[in-house]
């Protein structure tokens, strides 16, 4: 039996994987208050736990992209999600800060391969005019997982205890890995793709096969890569701060209990999901309306960056308005992030997308890792989130300037076969 428009079903499966990715990383932030009842954890230790996750996440994001290129998307993604699901299960059996640190590091190693895998799958199944929408669909999964996390985790804790949060969500990831192995393959070898869709994709993606191969080290010759890396380094710092510290902020500063956190914390994540979906849709819509890829991507990036300064108003607002401003900022980031991730597939051929996406993810993780440590230091020194929210609100506008000044035009930058005289270098 053939499935019409199979590529969109695959985008949905990628969204499910991304939802699990974010659900698993959000377990600790949501239940941290419950864990602290049995394992004392200071703000600085909490920032160090996130540091360990992000360190491993960044390392594997860079290496994970290369692993995806070597193993292929089907087996590479299955290995990654099985690994991080086992690490997630492990967190439920821990009884010390040190043990949590080890488990959190292992979780980061697995989850670091998730987004390079999704980026590579999108580059294998979607032509440029559909690509940002496909990225928007799978990136919506990140917000879906974060939306589900607070109420689901609160329900599990209230019915049993915090350890079962890790056991249940870890098991879900192992189930997904089995489904992925059964369902996924590239279009040319997929048993369920229709002949019409296979021919369409073969024609639409043929341009990617005319480009010269570039080594992993060779990617650093491109100023475009440096521009994307810097933009990702800055903007992901704000995003990871929001997703890791929102539940803790609501508990420590707004004095909400686990049930109330479950009631409120999902709202900004829901708006983040809307940002992913709308950002991807808008850019693809503009291309269909005869806008260039360059213009459509930059318009969407600009809109996302313009939403972020709302975070400057969070700390001084009453709870209801604080949730609104959180929502605006998280909407803006995911609007931005969907397009930024699409640029790897826009500007590099399929055989290099995993490596480029890996570099970007690593840069974002390392930026977030350092920023999380800074957050711990600032909170310990000033006992206030005002400065942290202010910094977070300005990182995306700065990143947008980097895109305009360093990346410049969004277009395929790898030289054509036989056209090696073209210089793609930093000059």
C-alpha positions in Angstrom: 0.0 0.0 0.0 1.4 3.4 -1.0 0.8 6.5 1.1 0.2 9.8 -0.9 2.2 12.8 0.3 4.3 10.5 2.5 6.8 13.3 3.2 4.3 15.2 5.3 3.7 12.1 7.4 7.5 11.9 7.9 7.5 15.5 9.0 4.8 14.6 11.6 7.0 11.7 12.8 9.9 14.1 13.2 7.7 16.4 15.2 6.9 13.6 17.5 10.6 12.9 18.0 11.2 16.5 18.8 8.3 16.6 21.2 9.9 13.7 23.1 13.3 15.4 23.0 11.9 18.5 24.7 9.6 16.5 27.1 12.7 14.6 28.3 14.9 17.6 28.8 12.0 19.4 30.6 11.6 16.7 33.2 14.2 18.0 35.5 13.2 21.7 35.3 9.6 21.0 36.1 10.2 18.5 39.0 13.2 20.3 40.4 11.1 21.6 43.3 10.0 18.0 44.2 13.6 16.7 43.8 14.9 19.3 46.1 12.7 17.9 48.9 15.0 14.8 48.9 18.1 16.0 47.2 19.2 19.6 48.2 20.2 21.6 45.0 21.2 25.2 45.0 20.7 27.7 42.1 24.4 27.4 41.3 24.3 23.5 41.3 21.1 23.7 39.1 23.0 25.9 36.6 25.9 23.4 36.7 23.5 20.5 35.9 22.3 22.4 32.9 25.9 23.2 32.0 26.6 19.4 31.9 23.6 18.7 29.7 24.5 21.5 27.3 28.2 20.6 27.2 27.3 17.0 26.1 24.5 18.3 23.9 26.8 20.7 22.1 29.6 18.1 21.6 27.2 15.5 20.2 25.3 18.1 18.1 28.5 18.8 16.2 29.5 15.1 16.1 25.9 13.9 15.7 25.6 15.7 12.4 28.6 13.8 11.1 27.3 10.6 12.5 24.0 11.2 10.6 26.0 11.7 7.4 27.9 8.5 8.0 25.2 6.1 9.3 22.4 7.6 7.4 19.3 9.3 8.9 17.4 6.0 9.5 19.9 4.3 11.8 21.6 7.4 13.1 18.3 8.8 14.5 17.3 5.5 16.0 20.6 5.2 17.9 20.3 8.7 19.2 16.8 8.5 20.6 17.4 5.1 22.1 20.5 6.5 23.9 18.8 9.5 25.3 15.7 7.5 26.4 17.9 5.2 28.4 19.7 8.2 30.0 16.3 9.6 30.8 15.2 6.4 32.5 18.5 6.6 34.5 17.6 9.9 36.0 14.7 8.3 37.8 17.0 6.0 39.8 19.4 8.8 41.0 19.8 9.9 44.6 22.6 12.5 44.5 23.5 15.7 42.7 26.5 13.9 41.2 24.3 11.1 39.9 22.0 13.7 38.3 25.0 15.4 36.7 26.1 12.1 35.1 22.6 11.2 33.9 22.1 14.8 32.6 25.4 14.6 30.7 24.4 11.3 29.1 21.0 12.7 28.2 22.7 15.6 26.4 24.9 13.2 24.4 21.8 11.5 23.0 19.6 14.5 22.4 22.4 16.3 20.6 21.8 14.1 17.6 18.1 14.9 17.3 18.0 18.1 15.4 20.8 17.2 12.9 18.9 14.1 12.2 15.7 16.0 11.6 17.5 18.6 9.4 19.0 15.8 7.3 15.6 14.0 7.0 14.0 17.3 5.8 16.8 17.8 3.2 16.2 14.3 1.9 12.4 14.6 1.6 11.6 18.3 0.9 12.5 20.8 -1.8 13.4 24.4 -0.9 9.9 25.8 -1.4 8.5 23.4 1.1 11.4 23.2 3.4 10.8 26.0 5.9 7.2 24.7 6.5 8.6 21.2 7.1 11.1 22.6 9.5 8.2 24.5 11.2 6.3 21.3 11.6 9.0 19.3 13.2 10.2 22.3 15.2 6.6 22.7 16.5 7.3 19.4 18.2 9.8 21.1 20.6 7.0 23.3 21.8 4.5 20.5 21.9 6.8 18.5 24.1 7.4 21.5 26.4 3.6 22.2 26.5 2.8 18.7 27.5 5.6 18.5 30.0 4.2 20.7 32.9 0.7 19.3 33.2 1.8 15.7 32.4 4.6 15.8 34.8 2.5 17.4 37.5 -0.1 14.7 37.0 2.5 11.9 37.4 4.0 13.5 40.5 0.6 14.0 42.1 -0.3 10.3 41.5 3.0 8.7 42.3 6.4 10.5 42.7 9.0 12.4 40.6 10.9 9.3 39.7 8.1 7.9 37.6 8.2 11.0 35.4 11.6 9.8 34.1 10.5 6.1 33.8 7.4 6.9 31.8 8.9 9.4 29.4 12.0 7.3 28.8 9.8 4.3 27.8 8.0 6.5 25.2 11.3 7.3 23.4 12.2 3.6 23.1 8.8 3.0 21.4 9.4 5.8 19.0 12.8 4.4 18.0 11.2 1.1 16.9 8.5 2.9 14.9 11.2 5.1 13.2 13.2 2.0 12.0 10.0 0.5 10.6 8.8 3.7 8.8 11.8 5.8 7.6 13.9 5.5 4.5 15.0 7.9 1.7 12.5 8.5 -1.1 14.4 6.4 -3.7 14.2 3.3 -1.5 11.0 3.8 0.5 8.4 1.0 -0.1 5.4 3.3 0.8 6.1 6.3 -1.4 4.0 6.7 -4.6 5.7 6.9 -8.0 4.3 10.4 -8.4 5.9 11.7 -5.2 9.2 9.9 -5.9 9.4 11.5 -9.3 8.5 14.9 -7.9 11.2 14.7 -5.3 13.8 13.4 -7.7 13.3 16.4 -9.9 12.9 19.0 -7.2 16.1 17.8 -5.3 18.3 17.2 -8.3 20.0 20.5 -8.0 21.5 19.4 -4.7 23.4 16.6 -6.4 25.3 18.9 -8.7 27.3 20.5 -6.0 30.8 19.6 -5.0 31.5 17.8 -1.8 33.0 19.8 1.1 34.8 18.3 4.0 33.8 19.1 7.6 36.9 21.2 8.1 36.3 22.8 4.7 33.0 24.2 6.0 34.9 26.8 8.1 36.1 28.4 4.8 32.7 29.9 4.4 31.9 33.2 6.0 28.2 32.1 5.8 28.9 29.3 8.2 30.6 31.7 10.7 27.7 34.0 10.5 25.1 31.3 11.2 27.3 29.9 14.0 27.5 33.3 15.7 23.8 33.9 15.4 23.0 30.5 16.8 25.5 30.9 19.7 23.7 34.1 20.8 20.1 33.3 20.2 20.0 29.8 21.7 21.4 31.2 24.9 18.1 33.0 25.5 16.0 30.0 24.5 17.6 27.5 26.8 17.4 30.0 29.6 13.7 30.3 29.1 13.0 26.6 28.9 15.3 25.6 31.8 14.5 28.4 34.2 10.8 29.2 33.6 9.4 26.5 35.9 12.0 27.3 38.6 11.3 31.1 38.2 7.6 30.4 38.7 8.3 28.4 41.8 11.1 30.5 43.4 9.9 34.0 42.5 6.2 33.7 41.9 5.8 31.0 44.6 3.8 28.6 42.6 3.5 24.9 43.7 3.9 21.9 41.3 0.2 21.9 40.5 0.2 25.7 39.7 3.3 25.4 37.7 1.6 22.7 35.6 -1.4 25.1 35.2 0.6 28.1 34.0 3.9 26.9 32.5 2.5 25.3 29.4 1.1 28.6 28.0 4.4 30.1 26.9 5.4 26.8 25.3 2.1 26.7 23.4 2.9 30.1 21.9 6.4 28.9 21.1 4.8 26.1 19.1 2.6 28.6 17.3 5.8 30.5 16.5 7.4 27.5 14.9 4.4 26.7 12.8 3.6 30.3 11.7 7.3 31.1 11.0 7.7 28.1 8.8 4.4 28.7 7.0 5.0 32.4 6.4 8.4 31.9 4.8 7.1 29.2 2.5 4.1 31.4 1.7 6.3 34.3 0.7 8.3 32.1 -1.6 5.0 30.9 -3.3 4.1 34.6 -3.7 7.3 35.0 -5.8 9.5 36.4 -3.0 13.1 35.1 -3.2 14.4 32.6 -0.7 16.7 35.3 0.6 13.9 37.9 1.2 11.4 35.4 2.7 13.9 34.0 5.2 15.1 37.5 6.3 11.5 38.8 6.7 10.7 35.9 9.0 13.9 36.2 11.0 13.3 39.9 11.5 9.8 39.3 12.8 11.0 36.7 15.3 13.9 38.9 16.5 11.5 41.9 17.0 9.4 39.9 19.5 12.2 39.1 21.9 12.6 42.4 23.8 9.2 41.6 25.5 11.3 39.6 28.0 12.6 42.9 29.4 9.1 43.4 31.0 8.7 40.0 32.7 10.4 40.6 36.0 8.5 43.8 36.8 5.0 42.6 35.7 2.2 40.9 37.6 2.0 37.1 37.0 -0.7 37.3 34.3 1.3 39.8 32.2 4.6 38.0 33.0 3.1 34.9 31.3 2.0 37.1 28.3 5.6 38.5 27.9 7.1 35.0 28.4 4.8 33.9 25.6 5.7 36.7 23.3 9.4 36.0 23.7 9.1 32.2 23.3 6.8 32.7 20.2 9.5 35.0 18.8 12.3 32.6 19.4 10.6 29.6 17.7 9.5 31.8 14.8 13.2 32.7 14.5 14.6 29.3 15.2 12.5 27.5 12.5 14.0 29.8 9.8 17.6 29.7 11.2 17.6 25.9 11.1 16.2 26.0 7.5 19.2 28.0 6.4 21.5 25.0 6.6 19.4 23.1 4.1 19.0 26.3 2.0 22.7 27.0 1.7 24.3 23.6 1.6 23.7 20.3 -0.3 22.0 17.3 1.4 25.3 15.5 1.9 26.6 18.4 4.1 23.4 19.4 5.8 23.9 17.1 8.8 27.4 18.5 9.4 26.3 22.2 9.1 23.3 21.7 11.3 25.5 20.0 13.8 27.9 22.9 13.9 25.0 25.3 14.4 23.5 23.2 17.2 26.9 22.9 18.9 27.4 26.7 18.8 23.9 27.2 20.2 24.5 24.7 23.0 27.9 26.1 24.0 26.4 29.6 24.1 23.5 28.4 26.2 26.0 26.4 28.4 28.0 29.6 29.2 24.9 31.7 29.6 23.4 29.2 32.1 26.5 29.5 34.2 26.3 33.3 34.0 22.6 33.1 35.1 23.6 31.1 38.2 26.3 33.6 39.1 24.0 36.6 38.6 21.1 35.1 40.6 23.5 34.2 43.4 25.0 37.7 43.4 21.8 39.8 42.9 18.9 37.5 43.8 17.0 39.0 40.9 16.0 38.0 37.3 15.8 41.6 36.0 19.3 41.7 34.4 19.0 38.1 33.1 15.7 38.9 31.3 17.2 42.1 29.9 20.1 40.3 28.4 17.9 37.6 27.0 15.7 40.1 25.2 18.5 41.7 23.2 20.4 38.6 21.9 18.1 37.9 19.0 18.2 41.5 17.5 22.0 41.3 17.8 21.9 37.9 16.0 19.8 39.3 13.2 22.4 42.0 12.6 25.0 39.3 12.3 22.9 37.5 9.7 22.6 40.7 7.7 26.3 41.7 8.0 28.1 38.4 7.8 25.8 35.9 6.0 24.5 38.6 3.7 22.6 36.7 0.9 20.8 33.4 1.6 21.6 31.2 -1.3 23.5 28.0 -2.2 27.1 28.7 -1.3 28.9 25.4 -2.2 30.5 25.7 -5.7 29.2 23.6 -8.6 31.1 20.5 -9.8 33.8 21.7 -12.2 33.4 25.3 -11.0 36.2 25.2 -8.5 37.5 28.7 -9.5 34.6 30.2 -7.6 35.8 31.3 -4.2 33.4 30.7 -1.3 35.9 31.9 1.3 35.7 34.5 4.1 36.9 37.3 1.8 
